Amino acid sequence: MGVLTGKVAVVTGGGNGIGRQMALHFASEGAKVVVNDLGGTRDGSGTSRVADEVVAEIKAAGGEAAANYDSVATMEGGLGIFQTAMDAFGAMDILVNNAGILRDKTIFKMTEQEWDLVIAVHLKGHFCVSQPFARYIRETNRPDCRIINFTSISGLLGNFGQTNYSSAKAGIAGFTRTLAIELKKYGTTVNAFSPVATTRMTADLVAAAEGGKEEEVDLDDPMTGGHTISPIVTWLASDKGAGITGQVIHGGRGSVGIMSQNQMFKLYETDHVWELSELDKLIPSMFEAKAVHDAAVAEGAAPVKV
Ligand SMILES: NC(=O)c1ccc[n+]([C@@H]2O[C@H](COP(=O)([O-])OP(=O)(O)OC[C@H]3O[C@@H](n4cnc5c(N)ncnc54)[C@H](O)[C@@H]3O)[C@@H](O)[C@H]2O)c1
């Protein structure tokens, strides 16, 4: 008996990297898993049946799984993914919105297509796949459901060359906060996960950091790959995760942490239109208040070895 026994989980982008490891871990904990994957390359071009390999792996280990090859970036695709869960297992409890691509360019060189595609797969993809599940939760009063979205440090803190990706990932954090509010009364938790793992998406960065070649980076190292993320997401998806909602959890490569939420540091009010001379004092004092807060946060974020 695993912590997800009796649950039906959908993992988008479950054919590679973090998604693959989450699908395998969910199944090893007793979930019936829909492995969705369009099967394209890192930049989203092409298609393949890579989801079949993960389904075969789950079945070979004695688990239950079904493949889906739809794109998360269309409404039809989102509906198709939900329908696969219904056709194969007659229910749905857990959705992990993990599918993703990269089209990195600086603002000077980015094309409209590169912008649109990344926003479509990541941000619109979260909407397309979540909506049929949310409607099902409401219509059937399905209790204790989970939605785990995939954000990124790139969206939360910013990263050079990724205005499209970081916009989508920051949007996903906002989507998470609002969906958590909308689904609260049904007992569904909605959280965002900010991962760090060695996958084909990050292999070039790992190679650059280690001074090696991208094609020689080991994507199956259990200490650095998606393996390091799957237990955290499984925990959130299990009954233990009840009541945790609207949060941004960060983890991978041996770390787990929680990100702060946007909040007001200092607020001044007036009953007239601000005079520039007033702002000369107030705006620097706002930044002083923020600096004190940032220093306390930085102290709390120093890693604690366990
Ligand atoms: N690896 C990291 O360190 C890291 C850091 C921050 C965020 N992320 C996010 O984690 C998630 C997983 O990334 P990964 O590193 O495992 O990458 P990956 O490339 O190994 O896996 C992504 C999977 O999504 C699939 N996919 C892409 N477009 C799709 C579509 N339209 N429909 C269905 N499937 C589609 C791909 O085929 C691929 O199998 C992504 O959302 C990524 O942005 C990863």
The ligand as an SDF file (V2000), in Angstrom:
LIG
                    3D

 44 48  0  0  0  0  0  0  0  0999 V2000
   15.1080   21.1180  -15.0340 N   0  0  0  0  0  0  0  0  0  0  0  0
   15.0970   22.2050  -14.2650 C   0  0  0  0  0  0  0  0  0  0  0  0
   16.0550   22.4940  -13.5000 O   0  0  0  0  0  0  0  0  0  0  0  0
   13.8990   23.1140  -14.2940 C   0  0  0  0  0  0  0  0  0  0  0  0
   14.0230   24.3590  -13.6340 C   0  0  0  0  0  0  0  0  0  0  0  0
   12.9090   25.1810  -13.5850 C   0  0  0  0  0  0  0  0  0  0  0  0
   11.7110   24.7620  -14.1480 C   0  0  0  0  0  0  0  0  0  0  0  0
   11.6290   23.5620  -14.8000 N   0  0  0  0  0  0  0  0  0  0  0  0
   10.3260   23.1630  -15.3470 C   0  0  0  0  0  0  0  0  0  0  0  0
   10.0760   21.8040  -15.0040 O   0  0  0  0  0  0  0  0  0  0  0  0
    9.2490   21.2100  -16.0180 C   0  0  0  0  0  0  0  0  0  0  0  0
    9.8860   19.9210  -16.5170 C   0  0  0  0  0  0  0  0  0  0  0  0
   11.1090   20.2440  -17.1700 O   0  0  0  0  0  0  0  0  0  0  0  0
   12.2720   19.1810  -17.4600 P   0  0  0  0  0  0  0  0  0  0  0  0
   13.5250   19.8110  -16.9980 O   0  0  0  0  0  0  0  0  0  0  0  0
   11.8860   17.8460  -16.9660 O   0  0  0  0  0  0  0  0  0  0  0  0
   12.2810   19.2340  -19.0720 O   0  0  0  0  0  0  0  0  0  0  0  0
   12.2090   18.0670  -20.1790 P   0  0  0  0  0  0  0  0  0  0  0  0
   12.4400   18.7330  -21.4740 O   0  0  0  0  0  0  0  0  0  0  0  0
   13.0910   16.9460  -19.7860 O   0  0  0  0  0  0  0  0  0  0  0  0
   10.7100   17.5700  -20.0840 O   0  0  0  0  0  0  0  0  0  0  0  0
    9.6160   18.3490  -20.5270 C   0  0  0  0  0  0  0  0  0  0  0  0
    8.6220   17.4260  -21.2020 C   0  0  0  0  0  0  0  0  0  0  0  0
    7.4700   18.2010  -21.6130 O   0  0  0  0  0  0  0  0  0  0  0  0
    7.0530   17.6980  -22.8640 C   0  0  0  0  0  0  0  0  0  0  0  0
    6.2740   18.7140  -23.5990 N   0  0  0  0  0  0  0  0  0  0  0  0
    6.7510   19.8550  -24.1570 C   0  0  0  0  0  0  0  0  0  0  0  0
    5.7590   20.5210  -24.7680 N   0  0  0  0  0  0  0  0  0  0  0  0
    4.6240   19.7910  -24.5880 C   0  0  0  0  0  0  0  0  0  0  0  0
    3.2790   19.9750  -24.9670 C   0  0  0  0  0  0  0  0  0  0  0  0
    2.9000   21.0390  -25.6890 N   0  0  0  0  0  0  0  0  0  0  0  0
    2.3800   19.0480  -24.5740 N   0  0  0  0  0  0  0  0  0  0  0  0
    2.7530   17.9580  -23.8700 C   0  0  0  0  0  0  0  0  0  0  0  0
    4.0260   17.7140  -23.5000 N   0  0  0  0  0  0  0  0  0  0  0  0
    4.9550   18.6380  -23.8590 C   0  0  0  0  0  0  0  0  0  0  0  0
    8.3380   17.3630  -23.5830 C   0  0  0  0  0  0  0  0  0  0  0  0
    8.1130   16.4820  -24.6710 O   0  0  0  0  0  0  0  0  0  0  0  0
    9.1720   16.7680  -22.4630 C   0  0  0  0  0  0  0  0  0  0  0  0
    9.0210   15.3660  -22.3890 O   0  0  0  0  0  0  0  0  0  0  0  0
    9.0820   22.2770  -17.0950 C   0  0  0  0  0  0  0  0  0  0  0  0
    7.8630   22.9690  -16.8940 O   0  0  0  0  0  0  0  0  0  0  0  0
   10.2510   23.2150  -16.8490 C   0  0  0  0  0  0  0  0  0  0  0  0
   10.0080   24.5080  -17.3500 O   0  0  0  0  0  0  0  0  0  0  0  0
   12.7060   22.7430  -14.8940 C   0  0  0  0  0  0  0  0  0  0  0  0
  1  2  1  0
  2  3  2  0
  2  4  1  0
  4  5  1  0
  4 44  2  0
  5  6  2  0
  6  7  1  0
  7  8  2  0
  8  9  1  0
  8 44  1  0
  9 10  1  0
  9 42  1  0
 10 11  1  0
 11 12  1  0
 11 40  1  0
 12 13  1  0
 13 14  1  0
 14 15  2  0
 14 16  1  0
 14 17  1  0
 17 18  1  0
 18 19  2  0
 18 20  1  0
 18 21  1  0
 21 22  1  0
 22 23  1  0
 23 24  1  0
 23 38  1  0
 24 25  1  0
 25 26  1  0
 25 36  1  0
 26 27  1  0
 26 35  1  0
 27 28  2  0
 28 29  1  0
 29 30  1  0
 29 35  2  0
 30 31  1  0
 30 32  2  0
 32 33  1  0
 33 34  2  0
 34 35  1  0
 36 37  1  0
 36 38  1  0
 38 39  1  0
 40 41  1  0
 40 42  1  0
 42 43  1  0
M  CHG  2   8   1  16  -1
M  END
$$$$
